[in-house]
Amino acid sequence: MSSSSLLFILALALFITSSECSLFDPYHVHVTNILSQNKILLVHCKSKDDDLGVHNLTVGQEFSWSFKLNFFGTTLFWCYMAPDDHSHVAFKVFWVSGKLFDRCDAAQNCFWVAKDDGVYLRDTRRNEDVYKQEWQPGRFKADHNQGDLDTND
Ligand SMILES: *[C@@H]1O[C@H](CO)[C@@H](O)[C@H](O)[C@H]1NC(C)=O
């Protein structure tokens, strides 16, 4: 056996024993518009390799996507969201973190919910929404990048 395949197996064993989550099953991120007064939520999510495009969600509508973790544990998606033409927020919606995974459900669904006062992450175990991001003043940036992110937590 080559040393690199031995390393792979070791890393795999470590990952499996240190986590309840399945390495091979996909994760699903959901973003839902629960704004008041029929406001449109603009959502633009990206990773380093993928641009998921701009989606304008009506109230009650959700945008979701699925993916598998990369081997290096560096999977990262971020979203730009705007509830109107004068506020927005840009933040990490998925990264490899026990803190995030604890909020997601057993089928590896993670739910972000946009409300009038900001964006919440659903705690699926307690069935409550945890406030995470305040809307920031400013307008839609057409091509947001990782460097433009507001801080998490
Ligand atoms: C979404 O809404 C924005 C702002 O109103 C608009 O500029 C954009 O063209 C819309 N995009 C899509 C895909 O509908």
The ligand as an SDF file (V2000), in Angstrom:
LIG
                    3D

 14 14  0  0  0  0  0  0  0  0999 V2000
  -33.4920   40.0480   -9.2290 C   0  0  0  0  0  0  0  0  0  0  0  0
  -33.7740   41.3370   -8.7310 O   0  0  0  0  0  0  0  0  0  0  0  0
  -32.7560   42.2900   -9.0100 C   0  0  0  0  0  0  0  0  0  0  0  0
  -33.0620   43.5730   -8.2470 C   0  0  0  0  0  0  0  0  0  0  0  0
  -34.4060   43.9400   -8.3650 O   0  0  0  0  0  0  0  0  0  0  0  0
  -32.6830   42.4970  -10.5240 C   0  0  0  0  0  0  0  0  0  0  0  0
  -31.6690   43.4410  -10.8220 O   0  0  0  0  0  0  0  0  0  0  0  0
  -32.3300   41.1570  -11.1510 C   0  0  0  0  0  0  0  0  0  0  0  0
  -32.3400   41.2770  -12.5510 O   0  0  0  0  0  0  0  0  0  0  0  0
  -33.3010   40.0630  -10.7320 C   0  0  0  0  0  0  0  0  0  0  0  0
  -32.7360   38.8030  -11.1830 N   0  0  0  0  0  0  0  0  0  0  0  0
  -33.4660   37.7750  -11.5830 C   0  0  0  0  0  0  0  0  0  0  0  0
  -32.7100   36.5590  -11.9860 C   0  0  0  0  0  0  0  0  0  0  0  0
  -34.6800   37.8080  -11.6350 O   0  0  0  0  0  0  0  0  0  0  0  0
  1  2  1  0
  1 10  1  0
  2  3  1  0
  3  4  1  0
  3  6  1  0
  4  5  1  0
  6  7  1  0
  6  8  1  0
  8  9  1  0
  8 10  1  0
 10 11  1  0
 11 12  1  0
 12 13  1  0
 12 14  2  0
M  END
$$$$
